[in-house]
Amino acid sequence: MSKMKSIMAYWADGHKLRDGKSWSQWCGSLMVRFNGLSIAYPKAIDAWRASKIESTDPRKAPVGAFHYWAWGRSGHVGQDASGGGTRVFMASNYCSSYMGAGLGWASVAGWASRAAAAGIGAPRYLGWSKNYGANRTVRKADDLGDVPHSDDPKPPVNPTPVTPAGGTKTLTKADVRRIARYLNKRLSGRNTIAAHSGIRTKGYWKLLQRAGRHDHLYGKGYVVNGVPGPKTRALEAHYNSKAK
């Protein structure tokens, strides 16, 4: 499973409904909410008009690309989870499998076939873009958050608390969850799995580093790379004292 697909599945598990109702007919809203984008469009076709189309061959689409269709008045859009248009994350009643109400997976060809069979017009594929309209390019799964990686070390059954540099209190998984939730709320609703698992993933360390940058605590020469050094450990101790 690609990292992007894992993130999409994890996100979908916590957003099975859109404001208490089905995601169906809210394909563009899904792209905006999942990616944390600042620019929304009334219709998917409007986002397509504002996007730079790279190709009309879905087989060439990279992970994270946005696939567009002309369909009815509004059009349709989905985001590639694995590359090549074989598994696309979308809001629709014509998915091949579902993770929520009107929220699921479909291939580019499979979705178009099922939508056409519904008898409300055949969709026309318009191509894919690395952008959703005028929003910044989303190229890496790391831009979206984090989930456990297959190569992450598995935590022991009874983990030994770690003492961060610059701090005096040892941290438990409950402490890590508290810190992550505190920073998630402060930094525009970011969602890291540490807020639920209490595991220090790469996304958790990046969250601390972004918070330090935001609060001007890092000083010169800071980096946001998800690799914890002495400064990041000190930030963890600092935010542990702040998080309630």
Helices and strands as residue ranges (DSSP letters): H 3-13, H 27-35, H 44-49, E 53-55, G 58-60, E 66-70, E 76-80, E 88-91, E 97-100, E 103-106, H 108-117, E 124-129, G 141-143, H 173-186, H 194-197, H 202-214, H 230-242
